[in-house]
Amino acid sequence: MPFKTKLTRLLSVDHPIVLAPMGGVSGAALAKAVSTAGGLGLIGASYGNREWMTAELAGMESFQKPWGIGLVMFTVIKQMELLHLALSYRPHVVALSFGDPAPFIGPIKDAGAKVAVQVHDLDQARTALSCGVDLLIVQGCEAGGHSAGRSSFPLIPAVRDSVGESIPIIAAGGVGDGRGLSAALALGADGVMMGTRFAVTSESLFSGKVKAHLVAAQAKHTVRTRAFDIVRGIDWPLGYSGRVIANKFSDAWIGREAELQTCRDEVGVVYQRAVEQDDLDFRAVWAGEIVDLIHDVRPASQVVKETIAEAEKASLAVSKFIITE
Ligand SMILES: Cc1cc2nc3c(=O)[nH]c(=O)nc-3n(C[C@H](O)[C@H](O)[C@H](O)COP(=O)(O)O)c2cc1C
C-alpha cells in the first residue's frame, strides 16, 4: 500500500519522506539519494556559505527528480543574494526555517519553486499560512539540531486543527522509522522530515567517526543548549536551542553561557581548531531523540524503502489492537 498524500501529490514524489536540510550534512549526494529513492532530498545550506552552496548545488545540475534546498532565514535575510544563487539552480522546493518568511515568499514563487516554512507553535503556523506558503513543516523539540519548546505529539494535531485540511503538513522531529511515519500520518501530517536518521547514512557528509559516534549514542546522551551557538558567534533568536550529543565542551559551558559570551573570542579559536580536527570532545554533533533507533550506517535508499515498509506494517498493526466485539 503506497502512501499517497497531499504532500506526494503536490511535490510529485513517490513517498511522503523528506530529507531534513541539515547544514553541512545534507549535500548533493544525500539529497540525490533520497530523491532517487522516491522521497524529497533537500540540500542543507543552513546559514548560507557561498562556496559550500556553489559546490553542492553544482552537483544538482541536470538532476531530474524533485529536490530542494533549506535556508535559515535570520542569517540569509542579511545576504539575499544567496537565495537568488539557490534559485538559479531551479530547486522545486525552498524550505525556510527560523525567522520571518514574508520577504522570501515572493522571490521563491516568482522562480517557480514551492515554499515550505518550518514552524514551532500555532502562532507561527498561522503567520506562515497568511504569508501564502505552500507547505508547513511542524517541528517538535525531539528533533536533532535547533528547535523550540513544543513536542510533536500534541503540536501536529493542534496545527492541523488550526490551519485546516488543505495545506500539506510535514512532521519533523522524532521520526526515525516507519512507526514514526505511520504515527505522524495518524496525527494529521501528510509526510515526515527525517534528519538524525539520514545523518547516519552512507551519503551523509558527517565523517565516519561522527557516524560511528551516533550509532553508539543514545537519546539520554543528548542535551539542549545555546553554548555551541555562542562559541560560533551565531546570534540565534531567543526561544531556540540545539539538541546535540553532550561532550566535554557542553559539560563545561552549560549553565555558564553568560561567561562564555565574555570569553567567546579566545574559546572560539580553540573551538574552531577542534572542529577542523573533528574532535568529538568539542565539536557539536547535532542529534535528536531518535538516535536510540539507529544501530548502523546504511544507504539513504534503504532508509526510505524500510521506512515505507515499516509504516505499512505499523498501520496494519494498529488495527490488531482494536477490539471490535
Ligand atoms: C545534524 C543536524 C543538522 C541540522 N541542521 C539544520 C539546519 O542547518 N537548518 C535547519 O533548518 N534544521 C537543521 N536541523 C534540524 C532538521 O531540519 C530537522 O528539523 C530535524 O532533524 C528533525 O528531527 P529528527 O532529527 O528527529 O529527524 C538539523 C538536524 C540535524 C540532526
PDBQT file of the ligand as one rigid body, heavy atoms in Angstrom, charges set to zero:
ROOT
HETATM    1  C1  LIG A 401      22.900  17.154  12.130  1.00  0.00    +0.000 C 
HETATM    2  C2  LIG A 401      21.723  18.058  12.003  1.00  0.00    +0.000 A 
HETATM    3  C3  LIG A 401      21.873  19.313  11.411  1.00  0.00    +0.000 A 
HETATM    4  C4  LIG A 401      20.754  20.153  11.271  1.00  0.00    +0.000 A 
HETATM    5  N1  LIG A 401      20.911  21.353  10.633  1.00  0.00    +0.000 NA
HETATM    6  C5  LIG A 401      19.823  22.109  10.364  1.00  0.00    +0.000 A 
HETATM    7  C6  LIG A 401      19.939  23.304   9.584  1.00  0.00    +0.000 A 
HETATM    8  O1  LIG A 401      21.037  23.680   9.178  1.00  0.00    +0.000 OA
HETATM    9  N2  LIG A 401      18.814  24.006   9.305  1.00  0.00    +0.000 N 
HETATM   10  C7  LIG A 401      17.577  23.595   9.750  1.00  0.00    +0.000 A 
HETATM   11  O2  LIG A 401      16.571  24.237   9.455  1.00  0.00    +0.000 OA
HETATM   12  N3  LIG A 401      17.443  22.480  10.509  1.00  0.00    +0.000 NA
HETATM   13  C8  LIG A 401      18.536  21.725  10.797  1.00  0.00    +0.000 A 
HETATM   14  N4  LIG A 401      18.383  20.585  11.542  1.00  0.00    +0.000 N 
HETATM   15  C9  LIG A 401      17.022  20.200  12.003  1.00  0.00    +0.000 C 
HETATM   16  C10 LIG A 401      16.311  19.420  10.903  1.00  0.00    +0.000 C 
HETATM   17  O3  LIG A 401      15.943  20.297   9.862  1.00  0.00    +0.000 OA
HETATM   18  C11 LIG A 401      15.040  18.701  11.371  1.00  0.00    +0.000 C 
HETATM   19  O4  LIG A 401      14.103  19.607  11.882  1.00  0.00    +0.000 OA
HETATM   20  C12 LIG A 401      15.317  17.631  12.412  1.00  0.00    +0.000 C 
HETATM   21  O5  LIG A 401      16.463  16.891  12.105  1.00  0.00    +0.000 OA
HETATM   22  C13 LIG A 401      14.133  16.678  12.513  1.00  0.00    +0.000 C 
HETATM   23  O6  LIG A 401      14.232  15.874  13.649  1.00  0.00    +0.000 OA
HETATM   24  P1  LIG A 401      14.988  14.457  13.721  1.00  0.00    +0.000 P 
HETATM   25  O7  LIG A 401      16.428  14.810  13.866  1.00  0.00    +0.000 OA
HETATM   26  O8  LIG A 401      14.388  13.831  14.924  1.00  0.00    +0.000 OA
HETATM   27  O9  LIG A 401      14.699  13.717  12.461  1.00  0.00    +0.000 OA
HETATM   28  C14 LIG A 401      19.485  19.752  11.745  1.00  0.00    +0.000 A 
HETATM   29  C15 LIG A 401      19.359  18.491  12.343  1.00  0.00    +0.000 A 
HETATM   30  C16 LIG A 401      20.443  17.645  12.476  1.00  0.00    +0.000 A 
HETATM   31  C17 LIG A 401      20.250  16.291  13.104  1.00  0.00    +0.000 C 
ENDROOT
TORSDOF 0
